[in-house]
Amino acid sequence: MLFVESKSLDHVVERATRTSLLESLQEQGFMPLIRSARLHLYEVALMGGEHTRDMERALATQAETEAGAPYVRGDLFCVEDYAHFLLFGNAAGEGVRAGIIYEGETPEPLEKLDAFCRNIRTALETARVGGVNVGNGSEATAAASAAPLTLDWKMRAASVSDSFQRFAAMESATATGARGEMVEGWLRTSGMLEDSQARAFLRRLSEAHKEDRTLTLQAGEESVPNTLLNRLAEVGLLKREILVSCRKAGRALFRLPSPDAFSILSGSNAICSECGAAIADEKAEEVTVPTSLTATLLQDGAWLATHLRSIISKLGVPEKQIVARPMTSGGDGEVRLMANVCGEAFLFLLNDGNWTTAQARRALDEYANIESAHLVLIATGKIQEDARQRLREHARRRTQGGRELELLLIEGLDSVAAELQTAFERVTAKSISEELWELDTSLGFSAGQLIATRFRLLHRPDALRNVAASAAASMSGSLHEF
């Protein structure tokens, strides 16, 4: 998943100095992609590089006098596993905008953006002074141009959809605080609940605990492997205790946290409240009981929301851009969650079980109260066909009404990460295209698609080879020529 951060500088860069600025950046190690491609094109057209700068100046003058459009609108700078962009503003009076496009694994992206902005500042100073020498301005203009810049770069605020802001505002401060304290444990343990066997056992254990029944640690009684019991205990979803029962009456007396605690109690003069015998003579057995974390995760499908939060976080969405709440209609095991991805809201409706027609109707009622361009339904079981058809019909009517809606229906948890990664990549590619649209005219195609494809192919060398092989097969020339 790609991310975009940018800063703005309230300073207008004159058209005459933009090329000089790009040249200065190139001297600092930032190769301008668009200008380099243009110069290479001119070199090919002239069958040599002797007059490429003359052609550049001639075409720039023609574009700016006849079309009234700036010849240099900005540029792209590809650096290792990230890319920078520089935009000079499409309208009169607009300042400079600089940014970085990066992946979640890119180290210190904001520091890289700060360094790029400092380089732009240096290049801008150089270009302004150089622009005076080649221009025909007055001494006053020269003095103004030579004066140092005193403006500061300003960080552009991240885009947040209105739907997400309304959804987040519904969450109480108490719930937010409780989530902050428990989220670390949730993210560590909720992945265990993907295992249907573990989830079923914990439910039986919780029900038995509520009914004051106990399950011994003899795994054969519950058909649960010892390895699974040990893993559940390690992550804090169950704990082992010593249950002391009256041998004569058969009633449970109390639980102790460990055998050591029972040994201490046995060495005292404590007696059974039922029969009066010494505690040391009563029945003691090791049992399993669910922890409070288990009860929290299983209640109202909270484990499912927590697991989804973990998946979304791993895809790169910041934790503060994810909010979860139970369904307002009180559906058993149903949860709703919203994530803000590049300014677009994804509404997730989750069900620990099957989605029925009645539940789909309730889900649409929830959606009507929130509204977002992306609706995702996730079930640990199945989505019934009638429910599926009802949801698709709603999406079709909404689209016909001129309101965009992407509907994703996901059964099971195995494909959630892949489905969401694809959806998030579409949104981020759209966001990058909207950020870089001013460069489309200079390139002749979408600058956003260029950058998004570049990142995708960098991580898929097989795909890059397949593209090259396909192109080579369709041409009479060699792969080297391609």
C-alpha positions, -999 to 999 in steps of 0.1 A, spaced: 0 0 0 13 34 -10 11 66 11 15 103 2 28 131 24 33 166 11 43 201 21 35 235 6 55 267 3 37 300 -1 60 312 -29 53 315 -66 81 302 -89 82 321 -121 81 301 -153 115 314 -164 133 299 -133 116 265 -132 140 248 -156 170 262 -137 155 249 -105 152 214 -119 188 216 -131 199 226 -97 180 196 -81 196 173 -106 231 185 -95 221 176 -60 213 140 -71 175 143 -79 170 133 -115 138 150 -129 120 122 -147 98 143 -170 125 167 -181 150 139 -186 124 121 -208 118 153 -228 155 159 -234 160 124 -245 131 128 -270 147 160 -283 180 142 -287 164 114 -307 145 139 -328 177 159 -335 198 127 -340 222 140 -315 224 160 -283 240 192 -297 209 214 -298 186 197 -273 186 228 -249 178 250 -279 148 229 -288 137 229 -251 138 267 -250 120 270 -283 92 246 -274 88 262 -239 85 297 -255 59 284 -280 39 266 -253 38 296 -230 30 322 -257 5 303 -279 -12 280 -254 -7 302 -224 2 271 -203 35 267 -184 60 244 -201 73 231 -167 44 222 -144 65 201 -120 84 169 -121 88 134 -106 120 120 -89 123 83 -84 146 73 -56 151 36 -45 119 25 -28 101 58 -28 95 88 -51 93 125 -47 72 150 -67 74 188 -71 44 208 -84 47 246 -92 10 253 -92 -15 251 -120 -31 285 -115 -17 320 -111 -6 327 -76 -3 291 -65 27 282 -44 51 252 -45 40 218 -34 65 190 -27 58 155 -15 69 119 -11 51 87 -22 62 57 -2 53 23 11 47 13 47 81 -4 50 100 28 39 120 40 68 116 76 80 96 90 51 89 123 68 127 128 73 132 121 36 105 147 27 121 173 50 155 167 33 139 170 -2 122 203 8 156 216 20 171 207 -13 143 225 -31 149 256 -10 186 256 -19 177 250 -56 151 278 -55 177 302 -41 201 292 -69 175 294 -96 162 328 -85 197 344 -85 204 327 -118 171 340 -133 182 376 -126 214 372 -146 196 359 -177 165 382 -174 159 418 -183 146 429 -149 154 462 -131 178 466 -102 149 465 -78 137 432 -93 172 419 -90 175 429 -54 141 413 -46 151 381 -63 185 380 -46 169 384 -11 168 351 9 135 333 12 119 336 47 89 314 41 85 280 58 72 247 45 38 238 58 27 202 63 -5 195 44 -31 178 66 -42 143 58 -75 140 40 -103 125 62 -138 118 49 -168 133 65 -183 98 70 -153 87 90 -153 119 112 -190 113 120 -184 77 128 -154 84 150 -173 111 168 -199 85 179 -173 66 199 -173 77 236 -141 88 253 -145 59 278 -146 34 250 -115 50 234 -96 48 266 -105 12 273 -96 2 237 -62 19 241 -54 -1 272 -65 -35 257 -56 -31 221 -21 -45 225 -34 -77 240 -62 -80 215 -38 -77 185 -16 -104 201 -44 -129 208 -72 -123 183 -52 -141 156 -57 -173 176 -94 -170 172 -91 -175 135 -88 -212 144 -124 -225 144 -114 -253 168 -99 -229 193 -128 -205 190 -154 -234 196 -135 -247 226 -133 -212 242 -170 -207 237 -177 -241 254 -153 -232 281 -170 -198 286 -205 -213 287 -194 -238 313 -178 -211 334 -210 -191 334 -230 -221 345 -205 -228 372 -193 -260 355 -157 -268 350 -137 -285 323 -106 -305 334 -73 -303 315 -78 -338 302 -78 -329 266 -95 -361 255 -128 -350 271 -130 -320 248 -110 -334 219 -86 -305 222 -49 -311 216 -26 -303 244 -6 -281 220 -36 -259 214 -43 -257 252 -8 -246 258 -9 -219 230 -42 -205 244 -27 -203 278 5 -186 265 -14 -158 249 -36 -153 279 -70 -166 267 -73 -193 294 -56 -200 327 -51 -231 349 -65 -231 384 -69 -257 412 -105 -265 420 -111 -278 455 -143 -299 460 -158 -316 491 -153 -354 487 -184 -361 508 -209 -336 494 -194 -334 459 -198 -296 458 -171 -272 446 -156 -251 474 -133 -226 458 -106 -222 432 -69 -214 438 -45 -199 413 -18 -225 416 -7 -258 433 16 -238 455 -14 -219 469 -32 -252 476 -1 -265 494 0 -234 516 -37 -237 524 -33 -275 531 -6 -268 557 -30 -246 577 -58 -256 599 -85 -248 573 -114 -272 572 -142 -279 547 -174 -258 551 -195 -288 540 -182 -317 560 -157 -303 584 -128 -324 571 -94 -309 567 -88 -291 534 -58 -313 527 -81 -343 526 -105 -328 501 -105 -333 463 -82 -310 443 -80 -310 405 -65 -288 378 -91 -271 356 -92 -245 329 -111 -213 330 -114 -184 305 -97 -151 312 -114 -118 312 -97 -111 278 -115 -142 264 -149 -130 275 -142 -95 260 -131 -109 226 -160 -134 223 -186 -110 234 -205 -95 204 -179 -105 179 -152 -82 194 -125 -107 185 -135 -104 148 -133 -66 148 -100 -68 166 -86 -93 141 -98 -71 112 -82 -41 128 -49 -61 130 -52 -69 92 -59 -33 83 -30 -21 104 -6 -45 88 -17 -32 54 -5 2 65 -35 21 77 -26 40 109 -44 28 141 -60 62 146 -77 59 113 -96 28 124 -126 29 146 -148 -1 157 -183 -1 173 -209 -28 180 -240 -28 157 -266 -3 170 -294 -28 162 -280 -52 187 -272 -80 163 -256 -110 181 -219 -113 170 -222 -84 146 -197 -55 146 -191 -25 125 -158 -9 118 -147 20 97 -112 28 82 -101 60 66 -79 51 36 -65 81 17 -95 102 25 -121 76 16 -142 57 42 -144 19 42 -174 7 63 -169 -29 74 -199 -49 87 -188 -81 104 -206 -112 115 -192 -142 135 -214 -167 116 -236 -165 85 -251 -134 69 -289 -140 65 -314 -120 46 -326 -104 79 -291 -95 89 -284 -81 54 -315 -58 58 -302 -47 92 -267 -41 76 -283 -18 50 -300 1 77 -267 6 94 -251 17 61 -279 42 55 -271 59 88 -234 62 80 -229 63 42 -195 56 26 -182 48 -9 -170 14 2 -191 -12 19 -174 -45 30 -194 -74 45 -173 -101 62 -187 -134 76 -168 -162 93 -194 -185 78 -215 -180 46 -234 -152 30 -267 -166 20 -277 -162 -16 -309 -141 -8 -288 -118 13 -262 -115 -14 -288 -106 -40 -303 -79 -17 -270 -63 -11 -261 -63 -48 -294 -48 -57 -289 -20 -32 -254 -13 -47 -269 -13 -83 -297 12 -74 -272 35 -56 -249 35 -86 -278 42 -110 -287 71 -87 -253 86 -93 -237 77 -60 -207 55 -62 -206 24 -41 -180 -4 -41 -195 -36 -25 -172 -64 -13 -186 -96 1 -161 -118 18 -167 -153 32 -142 -167 57 -111 -150 70 -84 -165 47 -90 -141 18 -97 -109 38 -61 -96 36 -58 -102 -1 -92 -87 -9 -86 -56 12 -51 -51 -2 -65 -50 -37 -92 -26 -27 -68 -3 -8 -44 -3 -37 -72 10 -60 -79 38 -36 -43 48 -31 -37 47 -69 -67 70 -73 -54 93 -46 -19 95 -62 -35 103 -96 -55 131 -80 -23 144 -63 -3 144 -95 -29 152 -122 -11 185 -131 17 164 -145 -5 143 -168 -3 169 -196 35 169 -195 38 132 -196 10 124 -220 -6 99 -197 -15 95 -160 15 103 -137 -3 86 -108 -7 53 -128 30 56 -137 41 58 -101 16 31 -89 27 7 -116 64 14 -108 60 4 -72 39 -27 -82 65 -40 -106 94 -33 -83 79 -59 -59 69 -83 -87 100 -90 -109 82 -119 -126 54 -95 -137 81 -71 -150 97 -99 -170 63 -110 -183 55 -75 -195 88 -72 -213 85 -107 -229 50 -99 -241 60 -66 -256 91 -82 -272 69 -109 -287 46 -84 -303 75 -64 -319 98 -73 -346 127 -59 -327 147 -75 -299 142 -73 -261 171 -50 -259 154 -26 -282 123 -27 -260 
